[in-house]
Amino acid sequence: MKIEKLEKLVTEGRNPRTMNIDSVSTLEMIEMINEEDKKVAEAVGEAKESIAKAVDIIADRLSKGGRLIYTGAGTSGRLGILDASECPPTYGVSFDLIQGLIAGGHTAIFKAVEGAEDNKELGKTDLIEKNLTDKDVVCGIAASGRTPYVIGGMEYAKEVGAAVLCVTMNPESEMAKVADVPISVVVGPEVIMGSTRMKSGTAQKMVLNMLTTGTMVKLGKVYSNLMIDVQSTNEKLVARAKRITMMATDESEENVVKVLNETNFDVKLSVVMIKTGLDKGSARKLLDENKGYVQKAIDASK
């Protein structure tokens, strides 16, 4: 990329507030980083309307059998994979529902694959291998907003008819021009010039948290503010399942454990059984009729 183009990117600016970071005390250094980090949440807040639009699109597509596929390079790609991999244990969804692609493939998660992010055709090829359809959503992630690998994937997604989103840290980026809903979070220059794993990475993580959390809420994976579809795959999550069920029903641990054992620790089903007094089969039918929404199922029983 030419120097004059690089200079126009907000994320490639030189931060005037950290020019002497190499000559201050350790505490002052940490204070500088912390002060810059404080600005990230406010910057994300400025993009809240775009984030909300994106959540509605994702929830609609996923409710109709689609998938959400993140695509990125380097830190951006790793954050997409992180967000995708944490949804199944938290919300009980399949590992296919939300996926992450990174330029350079599996190796690039742990070690940079030089040149992969500059390959536009690779971004397309990786999505072809995912059998992308018009039911899906593709979300490109790149601090610069101009990564060829990501743009190649986004352009192919448009051809297929998939919904296309992007998360960038530069306004009016190349990626924003391709996306149906661009999310631009302008966090300003990094503490260390160009080190976009810092403020930019933090902002990306916050936005991805909002996209998937918002989507899961809209898909009925949350009751009040409880992760009602949590998977009890280890001791911590078994304990959490008990606690969530107790909090949702105001029942004793003894009664809750009895019902959880009956449902094979299906928290959502257990809550509906306890709240409605129905047997397992009837509670399951009620949940299915209300598309998995606990509150709607409880209301319908009345």
FENRABEL-V422952 format. One record per residue. RES is the residue in three letters. SS is DSSP state (A for helix, B for strand, O for the rest). PSI is psi in degrees with one decimal (NA if undefined). D_LAST is the distance of its C-alpha to the last C-alpha in Angstrom with 2 decimals. Layout:
BEGIN
RES/SS/PSI/D_LAST + RES/SS/PSI/D_LAST
END
This chain:
BEGIN
MET/O/135.4/63.35 + LYS/O/147.3/65.99 + ILE/A/-41.1/66.41 + GLU/A/-31.7/66.05 + LYS/A/-38.7/62.63 + LEU/A/-39.2/61.51 + GLU/A/-23.2/62.60 + LYS/O/-13.8/60.24 + LEU/O/129.6/57.15 + VAL/A/-40.2/55.46 + THR/A/-11.5/54.69 + GLU/A/8.9/58.41 + GLY/O/162.0/59.54 + ARG/O/125.1/61.42 + ASN/O/115.6/59.66 + PRO/A/-17.1/62.06 + ARG/A/-8.9/60.23 + THR/A/22.1/60.92 + MET/O/-29.7/64.49 + ASN/O/25.3/65.83 + ILE/O/-22.7/63.14 + ASP/O/0.0/65.87 + SER/O/8.5/67.94 + VAL/O/173.8/65.54 + SER/O/165.8/64.43 + THR/A/-42.6/61.56 + LEU/A/-43.7/59.37 + GLU/A/-36.6/60.23 + MET/A/-46.9/59.46 + ILE/A/-36.9/55.98 + GLU/A/-39.2/55.47 + MET/A/-47.0/56.44 + ILE/A/-43.8/53.89 + ASN/A/-41.0/51.18 + GLU/A/-39.4/51.99 + GLU/A/-39.1/51.71 + ASP/A/-31.6/48.41 + LYS/A/-23.9/46.94 + LYS/A/-14.1/47.33 + VAL/A/-48.4/45.16 + ALA/A/-39.3/41.71 + GLU/A/-40.3/42.93 + ALA/A/-40.3/44.25 + VAL/A/-40.6/40.96 + GLY/A/-30.9/39.26 + GLU/O/-20.5/41.62 + ALA/O/14.1/40.19 + LYS/A/-34.4/36.49 + GLU/A/-41.0/36.05 + SER/A/-39.2/37.56 + ILE/A/-41.3/35.47 + ALA/A/-42.0/32.24 + LYS/A/-41.9/33.48 + ALA/A/-41.9/34.30 + VAL/A/-43.9/30.84 + ASP/A/-39.6/29.28 + ILE/A/-47.6/31.87 + ILE/A/-47.5/31.39 + ALA/A/-41.3/27.59 + ASP/A/-46.9/27.98 + ARG/A/-43.2/30.75 + LEU/A/-34.3/29.15 + SER/A/-16.0/25.90 + LYS/O/16.9/28.27 + GLY/O/6.6/30.19 + GLY/O/179.3/32.74 + ARG/O/160.5/34.17 + LEU/B/123.8/35.41 + ILE/B/116.0/39.06 + TYR/B/146.6/40.98 + THR/B/131.2/44.74 + GLY/B/177.5/47.30 + ALA/O/149.3/50.56 + GLY/A/-135.8/51.52 + THR/A/-43.1/49.22 + SER/A/-43.7/46.93 + GLY/A/-40.3/46.57 + ARG/A/-37.2/45.99 + LEU/A/-36.6/43.21 + GLY/A/-43.3/41.46 + ILE/A/-41.0/41.76 + LEU/A/-49.1/40.53 + ASP/A/-42.9/37.37 + ALA/A/-42.7/36.68 + SER/A/-20.2/37.36 + GLU/A/-9.9/34.98 + CYS/A/-40.8/31.85 + PRO/A/-49.7/31.36 + PRO/A/-28.7/31.26 + THR/A/-40.2/29.19 + TYR/A/3.6/26.54 + GLY/O/20.9/26.94 + VAL/O/164.4/28.40 + SER/O/158.0/31.46 + PHE/O/-12.7/34.92 + ASP/O/-22.8/35.59 + LEU/O/-43.9/32.87 + ILE/B/122.4/34.77 + GLN/B/160.3/38.51 + GLY/B/133.7/41.59 + LEU/B/141.9/45.11 + ILE/B/136.9/48.22 + ALA/O/124.0/51.69 + GLY/O/-5.8/53.83 + GLY/O/-161.2/51.08 + HIS/O/-39.4/50.21 + THR/A/-37.3/53.57 + ALA/A/-14.1/52.91 + ILE/A/-35.1/49.96 + PHE/A/-25.7/52.55 + LYS/O/133.9/55.78 + ALA/O/133.5/56.68 + VAL/O/101.3/57.73 + GLU/O/133.2/60.36 + GLY/O/-17.1/60.28 + ALA/A/-39.1/56.92 + GLU/A/-16.6/55.25 + ASP/A/-1.3/58.05 + ASN/O/99.2/57.37 + LYS/A/-39.8/55.41 + GLU/A/-32.3/55.54 + LEU/A/-36.9/54.02 + GLY/A/-36.4/50.86 + LYS/A/-46.3/50.56 + THR/A/-41.9/51.49 + ASP/A/-34.2/48.88 + LEU/A/-33.1/46.11 + ILE/A/-40.8/47.66 + GLU/A/-21.2/47.45 + LYS/O/2.6/43.70 + ASN/O/49.1/43.47 + LEU/O/137.7/42.04 + THR/O/176.3/40.26 + ASP/O/-2.8/38.99 + LYS/O/-18.2/35.41 + ASP/O/169.2/36.43 + VAL/B/131.1/36.97 + VAL/B/128.5/40.22 + CYS/B/109.3/40.65 + GLY/B/139.2/44.27 + ILE/B/124.6/45.07 + ALA/O/127.9/48.52 + ALA/O/-43.6/49.78 + SER/O/-31.0/52.70 + GLY/O/13.5/50.75 + ARG/O/13.9/53.63 + THR/O/119.1/53.45 + PRO/A/-43.6/54.76 + TYR/A/-44.6/52.69 + VAL/A/-43.8/49.47 + ILE/A/-40.4/50.67 + GLY/A/-41.8/51.69 + GLY/A/-41.6/48.20 + MET/A/-41.8/46.59 + GLU/A/-39.0/49.02 + TYR/A/-40.1/48.34 + ALA/A/-38.1/44.58 + LYS/A/-40.9/45.24 + GLU/A/-41.1/47.33 + VAL/A/-27.6/44.59 + GLY/O/9.4/42.00 + ALA/O/155.9/39.87 + ALA/B/140.9/38.45 + VAL/B/124.6/40.93 + LEU/B/166.0/40.43 + CYS/B/151.4/42.88 + VAL/B/113.3/43.12 + THR/B/167.4/46.58 + MET/O/11.8/48.41 + ASN/O/130.5/50.87 + PRO/O/153.1/50.19 + GLU/O/43.6/51.20 + SER/O/169.7/51.69 + GLU/A/-39.7/52.49 + MET/A/-37.3/49.06 + ALA/A/-31.3/47.41 + LYS/A/-24.9/49.30 + VAL/A/-34.5/47.82 + ALA/O/146.4/44.17 + ASP/O/-41.4/41.54 + VAL/B/103.8/40.15 + PRO/B/137.8/42.70 + ILE/B/107.4/41.72 + SER/B/114.8/44.89 + VAL/O/106.9/44.90 + VAL/O/95.2/48.32 + VAL/O/-8.0/48.95 + GLY/O/-178.9/52.70 + PRO/O/147.7/55.55 + GLU/O/162.1/55.04 + VAL/O/-47.7/56.61 + ILE/O/119.9/58.88 + MET/O/122.7/59.73 + GLY/O/-2.1/57.86 + SER/O/77.7/55.92 + THR/O/4.7/52.60 + ARG/O/-9.0/50.93 + MET/O/-104.3/50.70 + LYS/A/-41.5/48.99 + SER/A/-44.7/48.25 + GLY/A/-40.4/46.74 + THR/A/-42.3/44.62 + ALA/A/-42.0/43.36 + GLN/A/-44.6/42.59 + LYS/A/-42.5/40.58 + MET/A/-42.5/38.55 + VAL/A/-44.5/37.88 + LEU/A/-37.7/36.95 + ASN/A/-44.1/34.53 + MET/A/-41.3/32.85 + LEU/A/-50.3/32.87 + THR/A/-37.4/31.19 + THR/A/-46.9/28.86 + GLY/A/-42.1/27.70 + THR/A/-45.0/27.31 + MET/A/-36.5/25.31 + VAL/A/-45.6/22.87 + LYS/A/-19.7/22.49 + LEU/O/8.5/22.09 + GLY/O/19.6/19.05 + LYS/O/1.1/21.37 + VAL/B/136.7/20.47 + TYR/B/120.5/17.48 + SER/O/-118.9/18.51 + ASN/O/31.0/22.20 + LEU/B/136.9/21.97 + MET/B/86.3/23.52 + ILE/O/-12.6/20.68 + ASP/O/21.9/22.80 + VAL/O/140.7/25.89 + GLN/O/126.3/28.21 + SER/O/71.1/29.54 + THR/O/-4.0/33.10 + ASN/O/176.2/35.09 + GLU/A/-40.1/35.06 + LYS/A/-43.0/34.07 + LEU/A/-28.8/31.04 + VAL/A/-45.3/30.03 + ALA/A/-38.5/30.18 + ARG/A/-39.2/28.26 + ALA/A/-43.1/25.46 + LYS/A/-47.8/25.23 + ARG/A/-42.4/25.35 + ILE/A/-44.3/22.73 + THR/A/-40.5/20.25 + MET/A/-42.6/21.18 + MET/A/-35.6/20.85 + ALA/A/-25.0/17.44 + THR/A/-11.6/16.03 + ASP/O/30.3/18.58 + GLU/O/161.8/19.52 + SER/O/160.0/23.16 + GLU/A/-38.9/25.29 + GLU/A/-48.1/25.84 + ASN/A/-37.8/22.22 + VAL/A/-46.0/21.67 + VAL/A/-37.7/24.87 + LYS/A/-46.8/23.95 + VAL/A/-40.4/20.83 + LEU/A/-39.4/22.79 + ASN/A/-36.1/25.57 + GLU/A/-32.8/23.36 + THR/O/10.3/22.22 + ASN/O/42.2/25.74 + PHE/O/37.6/24.73 + ASP/O/100.0/22.12 + VAL/A/-46.9/20.54 + LYS/A/-48.9/17.73 + LEU/A/-39.8/16.71 + SER/A/-41.4/17.28 + VAL/A/-44.9/15.06 + VAL/A/-39.5/12.01 + MET/A/-47.0/13.07 + ILE/A/-42.1/13.57 + LYS/A/-28.4/10.51 + THR/A/-19.0/8.12 + GLY/O/8.8/10.94 + LEU/O/158.9/11.45 + ASP/O/173.0/15.10 + LYS/A/-46.1/16.94 + GLY/A/-43.9/17.17 + SER/A/-38.7/13.56 + ALA/A/-40.5/12.67 + ARG/A/-44.1/15.68 + LYS/A/-42.0/14.78 + LEU/A/-41.4/11.41 + LEU/A/-44.1/13.58 + ASP/A/-41.1/16.25 + GLU/A/-25.3/14.29 + ASN/O/24.3/13.43 + LYS/O/32.4/17.06 + GLY/O/4.2/16.67 + TYR/O/114.6/14.81 + VAL/A/-49.4/12.95 + GLN/A/-39.8/11.16 + LYS/A/-38.0/10.13 + ALA/A/-44.0/9.00 + ILE/A/-44.4/6.88 + ASP/A/-39.8/5.46 + ALA/A/-31.1/5.35 + SER/A/-21.4/3.78 + LYS/O/NA/0.00
END
